Each structure stands twice: as structure tokens, then as C-alpha cells.
Amino acid sequence: MNGKKTKFFQQLFVTPYMKCNYHTHTHFCDGKENMRFFVEKAVELQFDHLGFSSHAPIAEQYDFTLTEDEIPEYLKEIEYYQKQYPQLKIFKGLECDYIPGITKDFSYYKEKYELDYIIGGVHLINVPNSQDVWFIDGPRRETYDIGVARFFNNNIKKAVTCFWEQTFEMIENQKLDIIAHIDKIKMHNQERFFKEDEDWYRKLVDHAVELIVKKQIIVEINSRGIYRLRCKNFYPSDYIIEKLSKTKTLMIISSDAHKAEELSFYYKEAKNKLQYFGIDTLAVIEDGIWRPLKFH
């Protein structure tokens, strides 16, 4: 499986329903527990697939990521649990940040380390005409607010547009299998600076969806903002899910777990949300190929 090019197979994959989580963070990055706890919990919860996706290296000042020197140890540990728990299919992945001029191409990690998949995401925004980076994630809403004021002179439209334009660039220029929490820019906004139904915002979202469909990228429905009490809704929004439901875009359910107990948080609710919008398939990886799998 390792080293094979990931492909999409649009014919329906006929097999019993499978329970999967491909977005998982352990002590190797900003997760709180080691792999053993996640593997044991996945078995207890009767997951069929578990994918590890530590944050790929960025630069020395970012302590929530792996360093490149740690990647071999990270992969070796995954291989150990693959052998110890054959009843659970365990996969090797990384969540790669896209910061133009700072981060390496996603294909570098996929090919060098023979990963099963890459999750691509935007957590840090290049501030135009400067060397500054705006961190939109993390536990402190103040970091978001200070960035809007300091880097964009409180022009929220300009700040949010930078997020989406960097996302567009990632989709167009990088090879990613899954896009993480596509509309994470809303997390610390909390409906304070902008509304998601504003025309200018919807135009940005619409373009992102067009690019995702064109590039055949898998979209996750991610519950972490909900159970961490940072966002009222899933990533992505209902508006985005409804648009995706009218396309052949594949989706996965992600808890974005940083603790083993979080693996199945809001899993049922995510399924219900997708079904509400008429989505009855999820993507699963088999022999290096992402396949649509019908669920009920």
C-alpha cells in the first residue's frame, strides 16, 4: 500500500459499512496522548480504519508540529501498531500546513515517507507585503482579534479574503487528498466581525468549492470546534455541505482527535448532518485508492 499513488474510484465500493477516522493527533505533535491509547480506543469503539495525521514540520518557532527528524520515529511507531493490531487498519498520514514561501510542497512528504495520504490545511496566514504570519487557530480568541487589528487595520473583509486566497492557492498548487476544516476562519469569529451569509463571503466560499470539485479533493466534516466549544457548527458550514451534496465530491467524518476519548465525538451527529443533505457515501481508503462507500 505504501508508496502507491492515491486515486479516486467513482464506482460505488460495495462492502459493509465501515467506521473510520483519518484525522488524529498524538503526542508527536499537539496531541495529548501516545498512539497506544488511540489504537486501543479505536478497537474498543469498533473502528475499522484509524489514520494518524500529525502536523508536518513548519519552522522552529512552531511547537505544535513534528520536526523532520521525528518523522522516522513517528512512522516506525505506526508500523509497530499496524502489526500489533491487525484487526484495525492503521494508516500513515500527515496534516500539512500551506504557507507560501515557508512550508515544503506536500508531495515532498508524501513521496519521501511513502505516506498513505496528506491532509492539507491553513492555520497561519501570510500577511500581504510583510514578513508577518497571522495565526487563526489555537485556544485564544484574542490572538485572532489582535491579528485582525494589527495586520489588517480591523478590515475583516481583507483578513478573511487572505485566508480564502491562501486556501485557493493550496488547492491549486499542492497535492492533497483531504482538505482540513475548510472554513476554519469562522472559528474565532463567532459571528462577531462578519456573517457567513454575506455576499462577499459566499463568493469566496463558492470559488473554494469549485476548485475542490475540479481537483477531486476529499472534504472532511470536522467536529472539533463543537466539542471544544469554539464553534457552534461543524466545519464546513451547512451552506458548503449543501453545495457539495450537488457534486460528486467525497467526504469523510473527522473528530480531529487530540485525545483518544475524542475519536468518536459527534460521529453520529456528523452522519445525520450529511444524510440531511442527501449525502449517503463516505470516502474510505483501500489499497491506496479512495473509494466511495455507502453508509446508512
N, C-alpha and C positions, 0 to 999 in steps of 0.2 A: 504493500500500500504506500509506504513512504517513498517520496520522490516522484510519484505519478502525478501527472498534470490533472488538476481538478477540472471536470467537465460537467455540463448540465445535460440531463437526460429528461426530456419533456414528456415521454410516455409514462403513464401512471405506474408507480412502483407498487406491485401487489404483494402485500405481506401484512401480518397482523400489526395493529397499532403499536408504535414504539414511543417510549418516553425518553427524551433526550435533553441535555443541557450542554451547550458548546462554549459558553462564556463564563469562565471560572477563574478566580484569582486566589492564589495561595501565598504562603509566607515568602515565596521567591520574589514577589513584588509588594503590592499593598494589601494583599490578603492577610487574614489574621491567624490562619491555621495551616498546618502542613498537609501534604497531599493525602496522607493516610486517612485523615478524618473525612475528607471529601469522598474518597473512594468508598469507605465503609458506609457513609451516609447514603451515597448513591445506590449501593447494593440494598441497604435497608429500605429505601424508598422505591425499589424496583425500577430504577432507571435502566435502560438498555444501552444508552450511549452517554459518556461523560467526556467532555473536551476541556483540556486545560489551555488557558489563553493569557498567560502572564503578559504584563506590559513590556513591550520591546524597548530596548535602550533608546534614550534620547540624548541626554548630556549629563555631565557630572552633577549639576545642580538640582536635578530632578530625582528625588529619592523614592518615588513610587514605582520605579521601573526595575527590571533586571539590568545588570551590566552584561556586556557581551561575554565577559569571562565566565559568567554564571550560567550561560545558556547550555553548555555541555552537561553540567551537573543537573540542570532542570530537565533536560531530555532523558538523561540516564535514569532519573527517578521515575519519570513517566513510564519508561520501558520496564522498570522493575515491577510497577503495579500492573502493567499490562500482563506480565507473566503470572503474577500472584493472584489475579482476579480475572480469569479467562471468561467468567460468566458475564462480565461487564466490558463492553468495547470502549477502550480509552484512547483518546486522540491527542495528537501534538499540535498545538496552535500557539499563536502569539496575537496579542492585540497591539497593532502598530499605530502610533500617532503619526499624523501627517502635518508637518510644519515645514513649509518650503524653505530650502536653504539650510535646514538644521537636521532633519531626520533622513535616514537612508531609504532608498527605494524598498518597497515591501518585497519585491521579488528577490532582493538580496537575501533576506531571511528565509523566505520560502524555499529557495533553491539550495543555499548553503547548508541549511539544517534539515532539509528534507521534511518539511512540515506538512501536515495534512491540510491545514487551512490557515488563512490570515483573516483576522477581523480588523477592519480599518475604522479609525475614529478621529475626531477632532476635539481635543480638550484644551488646547492652547492656540491662541490666535496671533499670527504675525500682525503687529500694529503697522499700518502703512507709513512709509517714509521715516522709519525709526528702527532701532535695534531691540525695541521692547516686545515682550510677549504678554498677552492678556490671558490669564488662567480663568476659564469659565466654570471649572468643576470644583471639587473639594467641599468640605463641610461648612465653610464660612461664606455666607451670603455677602458679607462686607467686601470680600475680595472681588466679587463680580461688580458690585456697586462702585468701588473705588476705581476699577478699570474703566468703566463707562465714563466716569467723571474725568479721570486723569488722561486717558488715551484718546477719548473721543469727545471731550468737552460736553459731556452729557447728551450727545447726539445718539440716541438709541438706535435710530434707523441706520446710521452709518456703522455702528458697532455690530449690529445683528447682520447687516449685509456682508461685513467682513467674514463673519462665521460661515455664512452660506457660500460665499465665493470661494473660501478655502475648501469647503466641502465639495463644491463643484470640481475644483482643481484636483482634489484627491480622487474623485470618481473617474475623471477623465484620464489621469496620468498614472495612476497606480493600479496594480493587480491585486485586488482584494476579493475574497469570497463572500464576506459578510460585512455589512456596514453597521456599526455600533450606534445605538441611541441617536438616531439620525437628527432629531430635533432637540438635542440636549441644551441648546441655547435658551430654552424656555425654563430650565430648572430653577435657577435663582431669580428669574424674572418675576415669578409668582404673580403674573398678570399686573405688575406694577407699572412698568415702563412702556409696554406695548401689548396689544391684544392680538391673538393669533388669527382672528378673522379680518384683520386689516388688509386692504387690497395689496399694499406693497409687500407685506409679509407673505401672503398667499402666492404671489407671483414668484417669489424666491423658492418657496416650497414646491410649487408646480414644476419649476425647472429642475429641481433636485430629483423629483420623481421621474421626469422624462429621461434624465441621464441614467438613473438606476435601471429603468426598464431597458434602455438601449444597451447598457453594459451587462445586463443579466446578473445583477448583484442581489444576493440574498439580503433581506431586511429582517432584523430581529424585532420582536415585540418584547420590550425590556421593562421589568417591573421594579428595578432598584429604587428609582425615585419615589415610588409609592411607599414601599415598606421602610425606607429610610426617612420618610416624612419630609421629603424635599420637593415633591411634585405631586399634584393631585391625580394625575393620569399617567398612563403608560407612555413610553417613547415607542413608536411615534403616536401622534395625536389621532383622534378619530377621523379627522379630515384626511390625513395621509393614508390611514388604513383603508378608508373607503375608496380613495383614488387607486391604491394598489390592488384592491379587490377586482377592479375592472381590467387588470392586466394579467399576464402570466407570471408575474414576479413571485418567487418562492419566499417563504418566511420561516423563521424559527422562533421558538419561545425561549427567552433568556431571563434568568433571575440575576445575572451579573453577580454571582455569589462571591462574597469575600469571607464568609464563614460557611462551614458545612451545613448548618441548620437552614441556611438561606436557599439551598439548592431548589427547593420546590415552592418557594414563596410565590404566591399569586399565579401558580401554574394553571390551576383550573379557571381562574378568572380570565387569564390571557386566552385560553382556549375558547371560553364563552364569548369574549370580545371578538375574536376572529370569526367565529361562527355567526355572530350577529350580523357581520358584514358579508356573509356568504362565502367565507374562506374555509375550505374543508380539507386542505392539504398543508403539510409541513415539509420542509426540506430535511432529509437525512443523508449522511454520507456513507457510501458503501463502495469499497474498492476504489477509492479516490474519486468517485463521481457523486455529485449532489443530485439526489432523486426526489421527486415529489411523492409523498406518502400520505394517503388519505387517512384522516382521523375522524372520530365520532365522539 
